């Protein structure tokens, strides 16, 4: 678990984070990876797939590549982290998109070079907090939530078969929870050479908590339960463990990974 505070002179906002990953109760190895880079205020959860060797390799390549590419962007002449007055003009979403695309190519290339890794891929949910802005880049069914006051809102949209079925009116959200297709995703990073990356941004407020998680958490807990754990915790540090424990109590069907990031005045 990691917890640190990062602050920049421009931001006036302090960022506190904590994260944890757990193998769960049913799997014998953990294919999830996560990144907490408080210096860049960059946070990533990746849920790998592709068998014993492949899934863990894909998720690890993803978080390492995204971190490396965002650091490289910061050192470049067009540093996207320099202060930008408004959300729309920020170059960070495009930098995040490029970093995920580079991760996709790196994973695909590694799979071509090693038959044991053939067909591997990973979800990616990533967050950069900069000044009062929060930016996300997303592929797959790992999720980002915003917890603000009494509200919890899923920010990312699952790239999954059941979500397509819900949108088409074929099944209800309740039926989706018990569907045998609920683990099938329609987009992943590295399975093919290129991937379409969703990016979004929002204006954050002091007190906001962003939560990134793999489906091993999201499939086991209702949104309101996640909100309850976050709002009742005495410190942010204890939130990931409480959520992981709760998911395991429900059966721990999958690897469970969660990062929480709080914006403080």
Phi, psi and omega in degrees: 000145181229143176208121181211166178243132177241141181213137175244154182301324184287337196277324186061000179241139179258143180246128176240138184221158174206148181209160181201144171232149185214144184290339183084192187258343189251338185262154179257359174210158186257117179261003176275151169223154174216159182228131168239108177242089185291336179294314177276348190056049180242131184224133184221137167240132179228131182244105187278155174220157179125030174085177189309308182280319192290312187300311180296324178293315181298314182292324179292315178301320181299307184293322180293318182291317180298317179298313181298316182291322179290326175293320178296319178298320180296326180280345184283174183289335178257055184305113183287348184274353177296148189300134177235129188294328182229161187300314188297328187269359183292135176277357184298316180304318180292324177295319178296316179301314180298319180297319179291321177297321178294322177298320179301312181296320181296319180291314180301316180296316179299323181290326178292330186273347183220112185302330181294339183260006184304133176081008181285157177195179181205153166282161171217127164235123184230151183223134167238127175256126182219122187051229180263023181248146174234131183237142183232144169232139197211133172216130176100206185243012166288152194237156167240132175241150168248128175247116183225110181061235182274358187257146165231132183226132173282123184271322181275157175248126183299130171268078186222158180298316182294327178293322175298319180293321177298312182297327180278356179078016182279327179221162177269160175304326179294318179294326182299326182298331184250009182289142177285353179262009191292344179266003181271119178257151185262352177215138173213161182269117174102345179292322171242173186291329182231156179214149175274124184252127173277132173235146177211162179217154175211162176271125182263162180234152174305135183100342177300141170239126173259135180236124176251136181207157172276168184292345175298336173267310187299326181285343186260338186236145172283153179305318183295331179289321176299314180301318182297316180297315181295316186285334182269346185293140178287324177221155181298327182307325186275349185297309182303316182295319179298318180293317178298315179300319180296316179297322178291322177299328180280356179131338177050051186296339188218172170298147185234123179225137180213138171235135173242138182228120181249138177264123181239148180292000000 
